[in-house]
Amino acid sequence: MWKANNLPERLHENVATVRGRIAAATARAGRRTEDVRLVAVTKYVGLEEIRALVAAGCTDLGESRPQQLWNRAAELRDLPIRWHIIGHIQRNKVERTLPLATMIHSLDSLRLAEAIDGAAGKMDRKIPVLLEVNMSRESAKHGFTPEEIEPLLPKLIELAHIEIRGLMCMAGLEGGGDEARRDFANLRTLRDRLQASCPDHLRMDELSMGMSGDYEIAIEEGATIIRIGSALFE
Ligand SMILES: *Cc1c(COP(=O)(O)O)cnc(C)c1O
């Protein structure tokens, strides 16, 4: 896929293209460019690509598999990377993963929340998390159903070592842009409703939604964090 010698240039170009599209989409939506954070998803690529990505200015990086994150964080500890966990975490991997994580986007059960709370307590940390919502209701996907969250919220809020910062979703793949737009709009509406019913000190400001194929739509619908993999490595 890559000629090794033009890797840095290609990545620079792709990052610039994505950032340009983010700027255009925020402008269309009447939003500020700096209100959308780019998380570069590195699960498809190797260490060389990740180093080039950081050199191109991407330091918020996303991994979906805890074990892969452990290995990479160790190999790349000389770099100022903020790692985001964007995939399902088994509870027995929590303890080793938390020290490496800036934010967990994929909190998908009360039991996982309790495991994270316990491990974060031992570290004397409060971990920023997003609740993953299965908006498209595909059985292969992780996440809470939209109805599940409101009744669970009081229990989640009680956990002192997690900080609920917002919601995350992946849009349905089948319906194309229209379905993605509907899922993103519904996630935002759900967030607004939950925000209204939770205590004021809890700010569910973040909406992590939008990937390579649909991030401009997500930005138009209110995304504050987009997670981009393949568009950066074309
Ligand atoms: C892989 C992945 C992404 C990035 O997907 P692309 O379509 O390659 O941009 C984003 N979010 C999650 C949860 C992922 O697993």
The ligand as an ORCA input file, in Angstrom:
! r2SCAN-3c Opt
* xyz 0 1
  C     -12.165      1.266     13.120
  C     -12.992      2.220     13.862
  C     -13.082      3.557     13.455
  C     -12.403      4.100     12.213
  O     -13.005      3.603     11.070
  P     -12.693      4.172      9.613
  O     -13.924      3.883      8.851
  O     -11.513      3.425      9.121
  O     -12.442      5.627      9.729
  C     -13.853      4.417     14.224
  N     -14.503      3.990     15.326
  C     -14.436      2.714     15.752
  C     -15.174      2.322     16.981
  C     -13.688      1.787     15.039
  O     -13.643      0.516     15.458
*
